[in-house]
Amino acid sequence: MKMKSSIVLWSAAVAIIMNTFPLGAVTAMKMDNMLMGQTLDSFLSGLVQHGQLSVDHKEQILSMATHSSHDIMSDSNIGGSGKDHYRDEGFTTAESKELLRDYLYNTVSEGNMEEETAEKIASTLNLGGLFFTQAMVDSLALIEGLNGAAPADYQGEGNMHRLGSILPVSVSDSSFVNGIHGYATPNGAREYALMCAGPGLSIVDVTNAANPVRVQFVPMEGGGYWRDACTHVDEASGITYAYIGAQGTQGGGNKANLYVFNLSWLSDDANKPNGQDSNPIPKGDGGYVDVGETGYGHTINCARGLLFMHTADTNDGCRVYDLTQNPTQPKFLFDTGGTGGCHDSMVQTQVDVGGQKKDLWIISEGFDRRNNIRDITSVNHSTKDIPHLIGRTPAMSGIFAHSAALYKNRYLFQTDENNLHDICVYDIGNLGSPLLISRFNRLISRFQHSEHASFDTIPHNGFVRGNYYFIAYYQAGLRVFDISNPHYVREVGKIETFRDPDGDGNYRKVKNTFAEGAWNIFLDLPSGNILVNDMFNGLFIAKASAPYEKPGPPKNVIAERDGSDDVKLSWNLGDNVRGYAVERSFDGSTYTRIAEHLVSGSFLDLPNARGKSAFYRVIAVNGEGEGVSIPVYSKFVAGNTPTTQEVRDVAGTSVEDEEENTSDPDQSDFVPQHQRGQKRKQRLRNIVART
């Protein structure tokens, strides 16, 4: 064991964190555990089963556990009951957590437990970070972008607009609203919400968003905390099937089973909707059926003719089923048990990996504190082996990797339900590298919602639509971010489903940070309407509008050559611009993007334009689009490298008389963006060396 080196790295990492994060982001109050319905005994037994924990250590930890309940839930008035929070089990006091931390540290330092095992326990029981690996330290040091609360300047709820809401079931602390999915009929006449909750599934007609109507309710056992839905279109019949999975015995009953629904029974007639609670889908073959698979559906996902069931425990991992042969009887293919956790997953098809198009399966591994990326391009109805691992994010000490979303097939947004980092953004654009598995993907930013400094809350499920990231942020409701510059995101809207469910502007006071509020969202209805499930306030239907217009072309673009014949570009900063890109051409027609995600009004092109004449154009970017400048021309004069050279645009018009760019930073302090992370990383290595 390398206990001393780990402590040194931990100290260095904390130095970086404390210099770049507000104190509240590190010491925020968090949930007591992420056992996900398991008992502590069951969780530890899973580690024993996979050879990661000894029986003696398991018994010692169990003997240390407290079973006291909190009395602070009544302060939050969750559901109006004041009962214990649904995750208050095991180590619930600061004293008991500190005792377990000391035990894990000592056991690892004595060589009797692997660091990774201790980290899994710490993540699951929310003890905070224990050991900081070199990969994690490097990743923290190389953050180039935003490292804190996202900025925002909108009024009210910004670009989000409420359309309607409904709470068609009774809720309590042990049985509440959870998963959500949407369905649009083949002819486009009607839209429905598949609204999951502890009592069962509500199918809600949301075609008239201002007047949603529940047309069917199917009671189901278990799933009081965790029930989820997804849909699959059968190519042979054209029928859309819905899959409803669940986990846990909360809410009543032991059969948290998987159900399959034939959605073709729902009305597809604009003039003839199903009536309220008319129950159009019959029970039995051809309608809806219970297919068992008890307890595997903590969350579920459908993609590529496959059903992914996420067990969120230590034993089974992700379970994958084929839907193409018989969509009403999913066929089990394989599971990932023993290879890592499985809290959730997503699939992105046709991603460029080393020049080839691949279908990627991105698994959020929960207590393993990372995302694994597997190639499922060749997975079909006969596959039995776990797909090949082609990449992963670094395991961040103390976090719980809850869910992930991918932007432009390159930027991975990872949520941390342990509330240490909230949302991390990784650049995974180098998946074709064979060294990726042993190295790490680049962490480019991490952020929280805009009110984080005064209102610390926990992130949950996030999704990408266009250039925006929508996330169910528990007590903070739905939050929306412009991610057109993933290095520097900006919050542009929200729906306060928890603090202000009525939308009257009167916010309830939230005294403690808990997992309560907005749980999940669905973005893909053809109408553009957005479905948001709040645990205790039900389904909200909302609409997003453009927060601003696309930016205009950057003005006063100037190109100068310095004494080294490098080209420095400068331009005036515009309004509502999230970032700038620079493109270069040596022939005036074919342009290559050479920089992006810039936030200042300058860029230094070195050394590629030395000895060459070149054309440049600057692109302003935000979530609504791009504005492209008029190209400028920088001429190379052989044997002459003046500090300032005359620059002309493509049309030959002189730009020497353009006004001076007063927002341009002092060039003596200019550091190209690609060099900033290296300087920060070297500073961190110096800290480690001195320690």
TIKOLDO-633640 format. One record per residue (C-alpha): x, y, z. Coordinates in pm, whole numbers, padded with zeros to 5 digits, always signed. Layout:
N
XYZ ...
***
This chain:
691
+00000+00000+00000 +00120+00352-00082 -00048+00523+00207 +00200+00811+00242 +00191+00903-00125 -00190+00894-00124 -00203+01135+00170 +00043+01367-00005 -00172+01362-00318 -00482+01420-00107 -00326+01727+00050 -00226+01862-00289 -00569+01797-00436 -00739+01969-00144 -00515+02271-00205 -00637+02289-00563 -01001+02233-00464 -00998+02495-00192 -00837+02749-00426 -01094+02693-00699 -01417+02603-00520 -01619+02799-00265 -01596+02637+00078 -01962+02540+00071 -01908+02314-00228 -01669+02100-00024 -01845+02095+00311 -02208+02086+00195 -02455+01875+00388 -02531+01559+00195 -02753+01251+00207 -02655+00987+00461 -02601+00707+00211 -02644+00574-00141 -02742+00219-00048 -03029+00239-00298 -03270+00028-00100 -03016-00234+00001 -02943-00298+00363 -02591-00218+00474 -02543-00592+00527 -02648-00667+00167 -02415-00401+00025 -02115-00528+00222 -02203-00888+00138 -02181-00799-00230 -01827-00674-00177 -01746-00997+00004 -01897-01202-00280 -01669-01034-00533 -01359-01077-00317 -01324-00709-00237 -01394-00726+00137 -01322-00983+00405 -01597-01126+00625 -01416-00993+00933 -01412-00639+00796 -01778-00667+00702 -01873-00770+01056 -01660-00494+01206 -01827-00228+00992 -02173-00360+01076 -02092-00345+01446 -01994+00021+01405 -02311+00122+01221 -02569+00343+01385 -02940+00302+01324 -03056+00632+01466 -03298+00845+01270 -03281+01214+01190 -03522+01459+01338 -03438+01724+01082 -03672+01599+00811 -03962+01772+00982 -03779+02102+00922 -03797+02039+00550 -04161+01927+00579 -04112+01672+00306 -04451+01546+00199 -04591+01705+00513 -04523+01397+00726 -04200+01481+00908 -04093+01115+00897 -03737+00989+00855 -03577+01048+00519 -03579+00747+00289 -03198+00728+00288 -03142+00757+00664 -02992+00416+00743 -02654+00299+00864 -02400+00570+00950 -02621+00871+01014 -02421+01088+01252 -02105+01289+01197 -01939+01095+01478 -02019+00755+01330 -01902+00866+00985 -01573+00993+01124 -01524+00667+01315 -01571+00467+00994 -01338+00698+00800 -01065+00639+01060 -01125+00264+01045 -01095+00258+00665 -00780+00473+00669 -00615+00253+00928 -00715-00073+00764 -00574+00043+00429 -00252+00174+00586 -00200-00163+00756 -00223-00336+00418 -00545-00521+00504 -00780-00352+00256 -00742-00212-00093 -00787+00162-00138 -01053+00096-00404 -01265-00107-00161 -01243+00168+00101 -01341+00426-00162 -01648+00224-00265 -01762+00208+00095 -01694+00579+00145 -01888+00674-00169 -02186+00455-00081 -02204+00576+00281 -02127+00936+00187 -01812+00973+00394 -01640+01211+00152 -01316+01148-00034 -01048+00922+00115 -00760+00873-00127 -00667+01096-00420 -00498+00908-00707 -00248+01070-00940 -00503+01055-01222 -00754+01245-01011 -00498+01505-00904 -00390+01556-01264 -00751+01583-01375 -00833+01847-01111 -00520+02043-01197 -00602+02054-01567 -00949+02207-01536 -00956+02483-01794 -01305+02621-01757 -01573+02705-01505 -01505+02572-01154 -01800+02681-00943 -02158+02808-00970 -02278+02879-01322 -02346+03247-01388 -02700+03362-01463 -02871+03696-01523 -03225+03598-01623 -03543+03721-01456 -03815+03499-01312 -03782+03151-01460 -03584+03267-01761 -03644+03079-02085 -03878+02823-01926 -04258+02852-01932 -04507+02643-01736 -04793+02492-01933 -04968+02261-01688 -04930+02012-01404 -05099+01712-01246 -05053+01493-00938 -05279+01191-01007 -05154+00964-00723 -05114+00985-00348 -04757+01031-00229 -04574+00977+00099 -04219+00955+00227 -04204+00589+00125 -04395+00611-00202 -04353+00908-00434 -04334+01020-00798 -04011+00915-00974 -03937+00814-01338 -04088+00980-01645 -04097+00903-02017 -04294+01038-02311 -04476+00881-02604 -04608+01039-02925 -04855+00840-03135 -04756+00731-03489 -04981+00986-03661 -04868+01261-03424 -05221+01333-03304 -05159+01283-02934 -04879+01289-02676 -04864+01098-02348 -04658+01096-02032 -04563+00760-01880 -04556+00880-01521 -04398+00644-01270 -04460+00652-00896 -04459+00426-00594 -04825+00328-00638 -04773+00231-01005 -04788+00373-01357 -05009+00665-01462 -05054+00721-01836 -05136+01089-01880 -05260+01248-02201 -05058+01571-02226 -05172+01674-02576 -05350+01968-02417 -05066+02060-02184 -05280+02305-01988 -05528+02028-01907 -05344+01695-01866 -05572+01393-01816 -05485+01057-01667 -05631+00796-01899 -05500+00486-01722 -05355+00381-01390 -05197+00041-01329 -05114-00038-00965 -04775-00205-00913 -04589-00346-00616 -04261-00210-00483 -04102+00081-00663 -04190+00326-00387 -03858+00496-00442 -03744+00366-00778 -03958+00303-01084 -03859+00398-01437 -03983+00375-01797 -03853+00360-02154 -03997+00277-02499 -03898+00062-02796 -04046+00055-03147 -04076-00298-03287 -03956-00286-03648 -04169-00581-03759 -04506-00452-03636 -04442-00080-03594 -04588-00102-03243 -04431+00101-02965 -04386-00089-02640 -04325+00068-02302 -04113-00103-02037 -04168-00019-01670 -03906-00145-01425 -03870-00105-01050 -03653-00180-00752 -03716-00210-00380 -04003-00312-00157 -04091+00042-00047 -04446+00139-00123 -04576-00210-00049 -04526-00558-00189 -04220-00761-00280 -04266-00780-00658 -04089-00477-00804 -04130-00633-01146 -04081-00541-01511 -04401-00467-01709 -04445-00445-02086 -04721-00224-02234 -04852-00224-02592 -04912+00148-02644 -05109+00107-02969 -05427+00094-02758 -05392+00463-02677 -05591+00707-02892 -05414+00851-03197 -05716+01062-03291 -05698+01438-03239 -06076+01454-03196 -06133+01140-02988 -05916+01128-02680 -05936+00849-02427 -06149+00949-02131 -06022+01005-01780 -05925+00671-01621 -06085+00486-01913 -05801+00227-01900 -05772+00166-02276 -05485-00087-02247 -05620-00425-02132 -05436-00654-01896 -05295-00971-02052 -05143-01075-02383 -05164-00799-02641 -05215-00537-02371 -04987-00514-02070 -04809-00800-01895 -04593-00858-01590 -04274-01036-01704 -04099-01066-01367 -03730-00968-01354 -03790-00861-00998 -03586-00577-00851 -03356-00502-01143 -03514-00175-01257 -03362+00095-01039 -03342+00283-01367 -03391+00148-01719 -03310+00253-02074 -03407+00135-02424 -03180+00177-02727 -03074-00017-03040 -03332-00289-02980 -03189-00350-02633 -03326-00304-02283 -03079-00195-02016 -03180-00255-01653 -02965-00095-01385 -02959-00269-01051 -02758-00008-00855 -02620-00271-00619 -02292-00460-00578 -02402-00792-00725 -02563-00777-01068 -02439-00457-01231 -02617-00372-01557 -02844-00637-01709 -02897-00628-02087 -03189-00783-02277 -03277-00821-02645 -03611-00678-02760 -03590-00754-03132 -03695-01120-03127 -04000-01082-02902 -04061-00734-02757 -04317-00866-02507 -04070-01118-02361 -03727-00952-02326 -03446-01205-02367 -03162-01181-02115 -02819-01153-02280 -02557-01071-02016 -02483-00865-01705 -02181-00668-01588 -02185-00799-01231 -01843-00785-01069 -01695-00544-01324 -01822-00225-01165 -02132-00054-01033 -02437+00024-01247 -02657+00309-01137 -02763+00427-01483 -02650+00419-01845 -02705+00585-02179 -02639+00489-02542 -02501+00718-02811 -02491+00581-03165 -02261+00667-03455 -01981+00823-03252 -01650+00870-03430 -01387+00658-03256 -01052+00649-03430 -01211+00716-03768 -01481+00449-03726 -01846+00496-03630 -01924+00321-03303 -02228+00280-03079 -02122+00367-02725 -02273+00243-02399 -02183+00488-02121 -02238+00342-01774 -02259+00559-01462 -02100+00334-01203 -02226+00497-00885 -01998+00398-00597 -01714+00324-00844 -01711+00703-00898 -01665+00707-01274 -01824+00641-01612 -01724+00335-01813 -01756+00350-02191 -01815+00024-02382 -01843-00046-02754 -02180-00212-02827 -02168-00170-03205 -02183-00546-03262 -02416-00639-02974 -02724-00824-03098 -02979-01087-02992 -02715-01360-02968 -02448-01170-02769 -02344-01332-02442 -02017-01158-02355 -01972-00819-02190 -01883-00562-02459 -01529-00430-02485 -01429-00143-02255 -01281+00141-02462 -01263+00426-02211 -01352+00563-01871 -01345+00883-01674 -01116+00905-01370 -01254+00771-01042 -01310+01084-00834 -01273+01025-00461 -01594+01068-00263 -01839+01124-00548 -02131+00905-00660 -02141+00887-01041 -02516+00906-01087 -02594+00970-01454 -02438+01099-01776 -02530+01287-02092 -02324+01340-02406 -02301+01666-02603 -02180+01670-02963 -02057+01311-02918 -01763+01454-02728 -01847+01626-02401 -01964+01402-02119 -02175+01565-01846 -02154+01357-01528 -02371+01421-01221 -02251+01351-00866 -02535+01266-00628 -02300+01287-00329 -02305+01663-00388 -01926+01716-00389 -01879+01824-00751 -02243+01841-00869 -02173+01831-01245 -01841+01747-01412 -01773+01792-01783 -01521+01565-01956 -01379+01593-02304 -01380+01233-02430 -01284+01321-02785 -00977+01092-02781 -01160+00760-02745 -00956+00620-03034 -00641+00628-02821 -00531+00283-02702 -00386+00448-02391 -00722+00583-02279 -00804+00303-02038 -00482+00344-01843 -00492+00724-01856 -00785+00957-01814 -01025+01175-02007 -00984+01547-01962 -01197+01717-01696 -01262+02059-01848 -01510+02210-01601 -01735+02138-01306 -02025+02350-01197 -02339+02390-00987 -02663+02578-01040 -02647+02956-01016 -02780+02988-00658 -02534+02738-00514 -02366+02982-00274 -02688+03041-00079 -02893+02733-00178 -02689+02414-00195 -02883+02130-00356 -02819+01786-00507 -02814+01717-00883 -02999+01416-01024 -03084+01332-01387 -02958+01549-01673 -03013+01535-02051 -02895+01727-02357 -03122+01879-02620 -02955+02087-02887 -02707+02320-02720 -02877+02306-02381 -02844+02083-02076 -03162+02022-01878 -03131+01869-01532 -03369+01764-01257 -03190+01928-00964 -03398+01799-00673 -03486+02099-00448 -03371+02345-00716 -03629+02204-00959 -03554+02192-01330 -03244+02392-01430 -03139+02474-01787 -02786+02561-01903 -02649+02689-02232 -02362+02447-02301 -02258+02574-02643 -01927+02645-02469 -01894+02341-02240 -01592+02499-02071 -01805+02790-01949 -02174+02701-01922 -02438+02955-01830 -02774+02900-01660 -03062+03039-01866 -03381+02911-01703 -03559+02702-01444 -03890+02565-01318 -03919+02576-00939 -04114+02252-00901 -04026+02214-00532 -03986+02560-00378 -04267+02716-00582 -04488+02443-00729 -04777+02686-00786 -04559+02930-00976 -04686+03227-00775 -04339+03349-00682 -04370+03254-00316 -04080+03022-00237 -04099+02771+00044 -03802+02793+00278 -03563+02500+00244 -03356+02450+00559 -03166+02132+00475 -03016+01968+00167 -03211+01653+00085 -03304+01435-00211 -03651+01582-00263 -03797+01775-00554 -03740+01733-00929 -03649+01368-01000 -03646+01317-01376 -03728+01482-01709 -03818+01389-02066 -03722+01615-02357 -03813+01433-02679 -04181+01495-02750 -04241+01625-03106 -04423+01929-02966 -04106+02032-02788 -04289+02020-02455 -04083+01906-02159 -04201+01665-01890 -04069+01705-01536 -04152+01472-01247 -04131+01618-00897 -04133+01362-00617 -04409+01526-00414 -04569+01774-00654 -04621+01551-00956 -04587+01605-01329 -04508+01947-01477 -04538+02021-01848 -04320+02309-01965 -04184+02475-02277 -03842+02624-02347 -03798+02938-02553 -03481+03094-02688 -03308+03283-02404 -03158+03521-02660 -03093+03553-03032 -02793+03394-03198 -02490+03622-03182 -02396+03861-03456 -02063+03843-03638 -01765+03953-03423 -01666+04308-03507 -01332+04481-03554 -01135+04163-03613 -00766+04253-03641 -00470+04029-03723 -00114+04130-03633 +00222+03957-03665 +00471+03977-03381 +00849+03959-03391 +00833+03578-03419 +00598+03599-03717 +00311+03453-03509 -00036+03591-03578 -00230+03749-03297 -00601+03802-03357 -00815+04042-03158 -01181+04143-03179 -01454+04322-02988 -01657+04116-02742 -02028+04088-02819 -02346+04044-02616 -02484+03703-02518 -02180+03523-02655 -02084+03208-02469 -01755+03155-02652 -01552+03222-02964 -01389+02997-03221 -01116+03077-03471 -01080+02926-03818 -00782+02955-04052 -00739+02903-04426 -00423+02912-04637 -00614+02928-04967 -00907+03154-04876 -01173+02886-04931 -01112+02583-04708 -01117+02674-04340 -01002+02463-04045 -01113+02535-03688 -00794+02590-03488 -00940+02713-03157 -01273+02711-02978 -01433+02787-02643 -01238+03113-02612 -01384+03372-02375 -01145+03664-02429 -01122+03882-02736 -00787+03754-02857 -00604+03447-02982 -00240+03378-03066 -00181+03144-03360 +00160+02987-03306 +00361+02860-03482 +00156+02729-03774 +00130+03055-03970 +00498+03140-03958 +00630+03195-04306 +00282+03172-04457 +00006+03410-04552 -00328+03311-04402 -00696+03403-04385 -00879+03406-04051 -01236+03432-03937 -01377+03450-03584 -01702+03280-03486 -01921+03392-03195 -02123+03107-03040 -02421+03065-02810 -02700+02812-02770 -02902+02962-03055 -02632+02953-03320 -02319+03118-03456 -02217+03453-03598 -01922+03446-03841 -01696+03744-03897 -01575+03874-04232 -01245+03695-04304 -00923+03891-04254 -00597+03835-04436 -00254+03825-04275 +00021+03852-04533 +00367+03707-04479 +00648+03920-04620 +00971+03723-04677 +01268+03859-04481 +01048+04095-04286 +00879+04011-03954 +00735+04342-03835 +00567+04375-03495 +00257+04506-03667 +00168+04422-04026 -00102+04567-04242 -00401+04336-04257 -00667+04335-04526 -00990+04142-04552 -01065+03908-04842 -01229+04185-05042 -00912+04393-05009 -01062+04659-04782 -00810+04804-04538 -00895+04747-04172 -00610+04962-04033 -00856+05233-03945 -01084+05007-03740 -01130+05131-03387 -00904+04996-03115 -01032+04693-02925 -01044+04826-02569 -01156+04489-02425 -00840+04312-02542 -00632+04192-02242 -00273+04303-02196 -00071+04080-02426 +00200+04038-02161 -00050+03837-01957 -00192+03641-02251 -00174+03263-02207 -00327+03048-02482 -00603+02828-02344 -00424+02505-02430 -00131+02611-02207 -00331+02708-01898 -00388+02351-01776 -00019+02267-01813 +00077+02562-01594 -00180+02460-01331 -00065+02099-01343 +00299+02205-01292 +00194+02419-00996 +00024+02116-00841 +00332+01898-00900 +00538+02162-00721 +00303+02139-00424 +00340+01760-00418 +00720+01786-00444 +00742+02033-00156 +00518+01812+00055 
***
